[in-house]
Amino acid sequence: MNRVLVTGAASGLGAALVTAFRDRGDEVMATDRVAAEGVDLVLDITSDDDWAAALDAVRERWGGLDVLVNNAGVAGGGRVDRCTLEEWQWITDINLFGLVRGTRTFTPMLKEQGSGHLVNVASLAGLVHPAGMGSYNATKAAVVAFTETCGHELAAYGIRASVVCPSYFRTNLMDSMQGSDELVGRVVGGLVERSRVTADEIAAAVLAGMEAGEDVIVPDEAARQAYFLKWADRPAYDAVMRDQAAKLQAAGS
């Protein structure tokens, strides 16, 4: 049995992960920035005070933590000349710095106990980088890099780090979408709506990847194919990405 804290647990992948962990017998503290059914603790990941309160709650309830799942995040993006600096700051503070805050908060506890697993939810956008999504791609690529760094740095303390990189799946992530480039929002929203992959399927693949000891968990076939194409045939990958960019430009003309 593991003691698990999940952020962004009120809906979507966070809620699916909470269910998956509990179904296998783990104890879970479900957190979210708003009070909702199934949320054990209100935690705004951009708040240092909320993270400190979460640490206190974990100490009081369990005395330690086995798995920290940094799942909370938002959607955003926009073409290079349309995405504002305010939009960049908003998405970076949540998708990157929120996760960094949580990791910094709990790492001393994990080091002291000599064990633990950091699970950071990024996106396929952290591995492959489509046009129109510069800010989102950048934050998720940073999550991939940060997670790898943590894995190397903390291995001597018995702490593992895994990053999760799914492609589009059916979720309510688009409810958080912000950005002045409305065309990109419509395109991404359509991809989410057309996906046949569910949050429950992604959650099951995440737990399987954790059990298998994977550092980079690519949980669905579409994501695996895209990532493999970039690795195996970079010219073909670039051609696909630039064709997508041309279509986006044509749609916005």
C-alpha positions as CSV (number, residue, x, y, z in Angstrom):
1,M,0.0,0.0,0.0
2,N,1.3,3.4,-1.0
3,R,0.5,6.8,0.5
4,V,-0.3,9.1,-2.5
5,L,-1.0,12.8,-3.0
6,V,-2.6,13.8,-6.3
7,T,-3.0,17.4,-7.5
8,G,-5.8,18.5,-9.8
9,A,-7.8,15.6,-8.6
10,A,-11.3,17.0,-8.9
11,S,-11.8,15.9,-12.5
12,G,-10.2,14.5,-15.6
13,L,-6.9,12.6,-15.3
14,G,-6.5,13.6,-11.7
15,A,-9.8,12.0,-10.7
16,A,-9.1,8.9,-12.8
17,L,-5.7,8.5,-11.1
18,V,-7.2,8.8,-7.6
19,T,-9.7,6.0,-8.5
20,A,-6.9,3.8,-10.0
21,F,-4.7,4.2,-7.0
22,R,-7.5,3.5,-4.6
23,D,-8.7,0.5,-6.6
24,R,-5.3,-1.2,-6.1
25,G,-5.4,-0.5,-2.3
26,D,-3.4,2.7,-2.0
27,E,-4.4,5.6,0.4
28,V,-4.8,8.8,-1.5
29,M,-5.1,12.5,-0.6
30,A,-7.0,14.1,-3.4
31,T,-6.3,17.8,-3.8
32,D,-7.6,20.5,-6.1
33,R,-7.6,24.3,-6.1
34,V,-11.4,24.3,-5.4
35,A,-13.4,22.4,-2.9
36,A,-15.4,19.7,-4.7
37,E,-16.8,16.3,-4.2
38,G,-14.0,13.8,-3.7
39,V,-11.4,16.5,-2.8
40,D,-9.7,15.9,0.5
41,L,-7.7,19.1,0.6
42,V,-7.9,22.5,-1.2
43,L,-4.5,23.1,-2.8
44,D,-3.7,25.9,-5.3
45,I,-0.4,24.8,-6.7
46,T,0.7,28.4,-7.3
47,S,0.5,29.1,-3.5
48,D,3.5,28.4,-1.3
49,D,1.2,28.6,1.7
50,D,-1.1,25.9,0.3
51,W,1.8,23.6,-0.4
52,A,3.0,24.1,3.2
53,A,-0.4,23.2,4.4
54,A,-0.4,20.1,2.3
55,L,2.9,19.0,3.8
56,D,1.5,19.5,7.3
57,A,-1.6,17.5,6.3
58,V,0.5,14.6,5.0
59,R,2.6,14.6,8.2
60,E,-0.5,14.6,10.4
61,R,-2.3,11.9,8.4
62,W,0.5,9.5,7.4
63,G,3.9,10.8,8.7
64,G,5.4,10.4,5.2
65,L,4.6,10.1,1.5
66,D,5.3,7.4,-1.1
67,V,4.1,9.0,-4.3
68,L,3.6,12.7,-5.2
69,V,1.6,13.1,-8.4
70,N,2.0,16.6,-9.9
71,N,-1.0,16.4,-12.2
72,A,-2.6,19.8,-12.0
73,G,-2.2,22.0,-15.1
74,V,-3.9,24.2,-17.7
75,A,-4.1,24.4,-21.5
76,G,-2.9,27.3,-23.5
77,G,-1.0,28.3,-26.5
78,G,-1.0,30.6,-29.5
79,R,1.2,31.3,-32.5
80,V,4.5,33.0,-31.7
81,D,3.4,36.5,-32.6
82,R,0.0,36.2,-31.0
83,C,0.6,34.6,-27.6
84,T,1.1,37.5,-25.2
85,L,3.7,37.6,-22.5
86,E,0.9,37.7,-19.9
87,E,-0.3,34.4,-21.3
88,W,3.2,33.0,-21.2
89,Q,3.5,34.0,-17.5
90,W,0.1,32.5,-16.6
91,I,0.8,29.1,-18.1
92,T,4.4,28.9,-16.8
93,D,3.4,29.8,-13.3
94,I,0.9,26.9,-13.2
95,N,2.3,24.2,-15.5
96,L,6.0,24.6,-14.5
97,F,6.4,26.6,-11.3
98,G,3.4,24.9,-9.6
99,L,5.0,21.5,-10.1
100,V,8.4,22.9,-8.9
101,R,6.8,24.2,-5.8
102,G,5.3,20.9,-5.0
103,T,8.5,19.0,-5.6
104,R,10.6,21.4,-3.5
105,T,8.0,21.1,-0.7
106,F,8.1,17.3,-0.4
107,T,11.7,16.5,-1.5
108,P,13.1,17.0,2.1
109,M,10.5,14.6,3.5
110,L,11.3,12.0,0.8
111,K,15.1,12.4,1.3
112,E,14.7,12.0,5.0
113,Q,12.7,8.8,4.7
114,G,15.0,7.5,1.9
115,S,12.3,6.6,-0.6
116,G,9.5,8.1,-2.8
117,H,8.3,8.5,-6.3
118,L,7.8,11.8,-8.1
119,V,5.2,11.5,-10.9
120,N,5.0,14.6,-13.0
121,V,2.2,14.8,-15.7
122,A,3.6,16.6,-18.8
123,S,2.2,15.9,-22.2
124,L,3.3,14.6,-25.6
125,A,3.8,18.3,-26.2
126,G,6.9,17.9,-24.0
127,L,8.4,15.5,-26.5
128,V,7.1,16.7,-29.9
129,H,6.3,20.3,-30.6
130,P,3.5,21.3,-33.0
131,A,3.0,24.8,-34.3
132,G,0.7,27.2,-32.5
133,M,1.5,25.7,-29.0
134,G,4.8,27.4,-28.2
135,S,4.0,28.3,-24.6
136,Y,2.4,25.0,-23.8
137,N,5.1,23.0,-25.5
138,A,7.8,25.0,-23.6
139,T,6.2,24.4,-20.2
140,K,5.7,20.7,-20.8
141,A,9.2,20.2,-22.3
142,A,10.5,21.9,-19.1
143,V,8.6,19.4,-17.0
144,V,10.2,16.6,-18.9
145,A,13.7,18.1,-18.3
146,F,13.0,18.9,-14.7
147,T,11.8,15.4,-14.0
148,E,14.8,13.8,-15.6
149,T,17.0,16.1,-13.5
150,C,15.2,15.1,-10.3
151,G,15.6,11.4,-11.2
152,H,19.4,11.8,-11.5
153,E,19.8,14.1,-8.5
154,L,17.6,12.1,-6.1
155,A,18.4,8.5,-7.1
156,A,21.1,8.3,-4.3
157,Y,18.3,9.0,-1.8
158,G,16.1,6.1,-3.1
159,I,13.7,8.5,-4.9
160,R,12.4,7.8,-8.4
161,A,11.0,10.3,-10.9
162,S,8.7,9.6,-13.8
163,V,7.2,11.9,-16.3
164,V,3.9,11.2,-18.1
165,C,3.5,12.3,-21.7
166,P,0.0,11.5,-23.2
167,S,-1.3,12.7,-26.5
168,Y,-4.9,14.1,-26.7
169,F,-7.5,12.2,-24.7
170,R,-11.0,13.0,-23.6
171,T,-10.9,15.3,-20.6
172,N,-12.1,18.7,-19.4
173,L,-8.6,20.2,-19.7
174,M,-10.0,22.6,-22.4
175,D,-12.1,24.2,-19.8
176,S,-8.9,25.9,-18.6
177,M,-7.8,27.0,-22.0
178,Q,-6.8,30.6,-22.3
179,G,-5.2,32.6,-25.0
180,S,-5.9,35.4,-27.5
181,D,-5.2,33.1,-30.5
182,E,-8.7,31.7,-30.8
183,L,-7.9,29.6,-33.9
184,V,-5.4,27.5,-31.9
185,G,-8.0,27.0,-29.2
186,R,-10.5,25.7,-31.7
187,V,-8.0,23.3,-33.3
188,V,-6.8,21.8,-30.1
189,G,-10.4,21.6,-28.8
190,G,-11.4,19.6,-31.8
191,L,-8.5,17.2,-31.3
192,V,-9.5,16.6,-27.7
193,E,-13.2,16.0,-28.7
194,R,-12.3,13.5,-31.4
195,S,-10.0,11.4,-29.3
196,R,-11.3,8.0,-28.4
197,V,-8.8,7.6,-25.5
198,T,-10.3,8.1,-22.0
199,A,-8.8,9.4,-18.8
200,D,-9.3,6.0,-17.2
201,E,-7.2,4.4,-19.9
202,I,-4.4,6.9,-19.4
203,A,-4.5,6.4,-15.6
204,A,-4.2,2.6,-16.0
205,A,-1.2,3.1,-18.3
206,V,0.4,5.5,-15.8
207,L,0.2,2.9,-13.0
208,A,1.5,0.2,-15.3
209,G,4.4,2.4,-16.3
210,M,5.2,3.2,-12.7
211,E,5.2,-0.5,-11.9
212,A,7.5,-1.2,-14.8
213,G,10.0,1.4,-13.6
214,E,9.6,3.7,-16.6
215,D,11.2,7.1,-16.3
216,V,9.3,8.4,-19.3
217,I,5.7,7.1,-19.5
218,V,4.2,7.5,-23.0
219,P,0.7,6.0,-22.2
220,D,-1.1,5.8,-25.5
221,E,-0.5,4.5,-29.0
222,A,-0.8,7.9,-30.8
223,A,1.8,9.4,-28.5
224,R,4.1,6.5,-28.9
225,Q,3.9,6.7,-32.7
226,A,4.6,10.4,-32.8
227,Y,7.5,10.1,-30.4
228,F,9.0,7.2,-32.3
229,L,8.7,9.1,-35.6
230,K,10.7,12.0,-34.2
231,W,13.3,9.6,-32.9
232,A,13.5,7.3,-35.9
233,D,13.0,9.6,-38.9
234,R,13.6,13.3,-38.1
235,P,13.1,14.5,-41.7
236,A,9.7,12.8,-41.8
237,Y,8.8,14.2,-38.4
238,D,9.8,17.7,-39.5
239,A,7.7,17.4,-42.7
240,V,4.7,16.4,-40.7
241,M,5.1,19.3,-38.2
242,R,5.6,21.8,-41.0
243,D,2.6,20.6,-42.9
244,Q,0.6,21.0,-39.8
245,A,2.0,24.5,-39.4
246,A,1.1,25.4,-43.0
247,K,-2.5,24.2,-42.5
248,L,-2.8,26.3,-39.3
249,Q,-1.5,29.3,-41.1
250,A,-3.9,28.8,-44.1
251,A,-6.8,28.4,-41.7
252,G,-5.9,31.7,-40.0
253,S,-5.4,33.7,-43.2
